[in-house]
Amino acid sequence: MSQSDTELARLRTVADYQFGAGAGAALFPPDETLDVTHSTGGRPRQVRAEGDRIVSYGVDGRFTLGIEGGRRLVAALPAPAARVVVGSESEPFVRDGKNAFAKFVRGVDDDVRPSDEVAVVDGDGDVLAVGRAELAADAMRDFETGMAVKVRAGAGAE
């Protein structure tokens, strides 16, 4: 096993832990050539495929999703894993990179906790954005006010 194979195996393990079983293979398929950039200390920093950012690897040992990473997770994991569904009235705003608010949440993975990375999708499962959950799943469903997801990147910005 080469150094890059060992590194990708470790990254797959982190992804499976953070997002659930199967996430590592979905984000970093073994048959795909991935570009991994490193910090000056040698830690992986970003993982890209054909120029699209899949994830960034934070100093806290957790991934932050890029739009491509969100799409890969949504395609591979059964609904509603790692996602927040918003209604059509907020879809254009979220797609443009605006935050998703609790009053527009139509569905959410029961396991979502504050600070989790999630994909924000529409009713058809199309990825609108990726970001960080600000509320737990129950609160997203129950609250009429407040930010549900702090959007990092909207799919419309591509």
C-alpha positions as CSV (number, residue, x, y, z in Angstrom):
1,M,0.0,0.0,0.0
2,S,1.5,3.3,-1.0
3,Q,1.5,6.4,1.2
4,S,-1.4,7.9,-0.7
5,D,-3.4,4.7,-0.4
6,T,-2.8,4.6,3.4
7,E,-3.7,8.3,3.6
8,L,-7.0,7.8,1.6
9,A,-7.8,4.7,3.8
10,R,-7.5,7.0,6.9
11,L,-9.6,9.7,5.3
12,R,-12.3,7.1,4.4
13,T,-12.3,5.9,8.1
14,V,-12.8,9.5,9.3
15,A,-15.6,10.0,6.8
16,D,-17.4,6.8,7.9
17,Y,-17.1,7.9,11.5
18,Q,-18.4,11.4,10.8
19,F,-21.1,10.7,8.3
20,G,-21.9,7.0,8.6
21,A,-21.0,3.7,7.1
22,G,-20.3,4.0,3.3
23,A,-19.5,7.7,3.4
24,G,-15.7,7.1,3.0
25,A,-16.2,5.0,-0.2
26,A,-18.7,7.6,-1.5
27,L,-16.5,10.6,-0.9
28,F,-13.2,9.0,-1.9
29,P,-13.8,6.1,-4.3
30,P,-10.8,3.8,-4.7
31,D,-11.0,3.9,-8.5
32,E,-10.8,7.7,-8.8
33,T,-7.7,9.9,-8.9
34,L,-8.0,12.4,-6.2
35,D,-5.9,15.5,-5.6
36,V,-5.0,15.9,-1.9
37,T,-3.3,19.1,-0.9
38,H,-1.3,19.2,2.4
39,S,-0.4,21.7,5.0
40,T,3.3,22.6,5.5
41,G,3.2,20.0,8.4
42,G,2.1,17.3,6.0
43,R,-1.6,17.0,7.2
44,P,-4.2,16.6,4.4
45,R,-6.0,19.9,3.9
46,Q,-8.2,19.6,0.8
47,V,-9.4,16.8,-1.3
48,R,-10.4,17.5,-4.9
49,A,-11.6,15.6,-7.9
50,E,-11.3,17.1,-11.4
51,G,-11.0,20.6,-9.8
52,D,-14.1,20.3,-7.6
53,R,-13.6,20.4,-3.8
54,I,-15.0,17.3,-2.2
55,V,-13.9,18.2,1.4
56,S,-11.5,20.2,3.5
57,Y,-9.9,18.4,6.5
58,G,-10.0,20.7,9.5
59,V,-7.4,20.9,12.3
60,D,-10.2,19.4,14.5
61,G,-10.1,16.2,12.5
62,R,-13.5,16.7,10.9
63,F,-14.4,17.3,7.3
64,T,-16.2,20.4,5.9
65,L,-18.1,19.5,2.8
66,G,-17.8,21.1,-0.6
67,I,-20.8,21.0,-3.0
68,E,-19.2,18.0,-4.7
69,G,-18.8,16.2,-1.4
70,G,-22.5,17.0,-0.5
71,R,-23.6,15.5,-3.8
72,R,-21.6,12.4,-3.3
73,L,-23.0,11.8,0.2
74,V,-26.6,12.4,-0.9
75,A,-26.1,10.0,-3.8
76,A,-24.6,7.2,-1.6
77,L,-26.3,7.5,1.8
78,P,-30.0,6.6,2.3
79,A,-32.3,9.5,2.9
80,P,-32.4,11.4,5.2
81,A,-28.8,10.7,6.3
82,A,-26.5,13.8,6.6
83,R,-29.1,16.1,5.1
84,V,-31.7,18.8,5.8
85,V,-34.6,19.2,3.4
86,V,-36.0,22.7,2.9
87,G,-39.2,23.8,1.3
88,S,-39.4,25.4,-2.2
89,E,-40.0,28.9,-0.8
90,S,-36.4,29.0,0.5
91,E,-34.8,27.0,-2.3
92,P,-33.5,29.9,-4.5
93,F,-32.0,31.7,-1.4
94,V,-30.2,28.6,-0.1
95,R,-29.0,27.7,-3.6
96,D,-27.4,31.2,-3.7
97,G,-25.6,30.6,-0.5
98,K,-28.0,32.1,2.0
99,N,-28.5,30.4,5.4
100,A,-31.3,27.9,5.8
101,F,-33.8,28.8,8.6
102,A,-35.8,26.5,10.8
103,K,-39.2,27.6,9.6
104,F,-38.4,26.3,6.1
105,V,-37.1,22.9,7.2
106,R,-39.4,20.1,5.9
107,G,-37.2,17.1,6.9
108,V,-33.9,16.3,8.7
109,D,-31.8,13.4,9.7
110,D,-32.7,12.5,13.3
111,D,-29.0,12.2,14.1
112,V,-28.1,15.8,13.2
113,R,-26.6,17.8,16.1
114,P,-25.3,21.3,16.2
115,S,-22.0,21.7,14.4
116,D,-22.5,18.7,12.1
117,E,-21.8,19.0,8.5
118,V,-24.9,18.6,6.3
119,A,-26.1,18.9,2.8
120,V,-29.2,21.1,2.3
121,V,-31.5,19.5,-0.3
122,D,-34.8,20.3,-1.9
123,G,-37.8,18.0,-1.8
124,D,-36.4,16.0,-4.8
125,G,-33.1,15.4,-3.1
126,D,-31.1,17.8,-5.2
127,V,-28.2,19.4,-3.3
128,L,-28.8,23.1,-2.9
129,A,-26.0,23.9,-0.5
130,V,-23.6,22.5,2.2
131,G,-23.0,23.9,5.6
132,R,-22.9,23.5,9.4
133,A,-26.0,22.6,11.4
134,E,-26.8,25.3,14.0
135,L,-29.6,23.3,15.7
136,A,-30.3,19.7,16.6
137,A,-32.8,17.8,14.4
138,D,-35.7,18.2,16.9
139,A,-35.2,21.9,17.1
140,M,-35.0,22.3,13.4
141,R,-38.4,20.6,13.1
142,D,-40.0,22.4,16.1
143,F,-38.7,26.0,15.9
144,E,-40.4,28.7,13.8
145,T,-37.4,31.0,14.0
146,G,-33.7,30.7,14.0
147,M,-31.0,29.5,11.7
148,A,-31.0,25.8,11.1
149,V,-28.0,25.6,8.8
150,K,-25.1,28.1,8.4
151,V,-24.6,27.6,4.7
152,R,-20.9,27.6,3.6
153,A,-21.5,27.2,-0.2
154,G,-24.6,27.2,-2.4
155,A,-24.9,25.1,-5.5
156,G,-25.9,28.2,-7.5
157,A,-22.5,29.7,-7.1
158,E,-20.9,27.1,-9.3
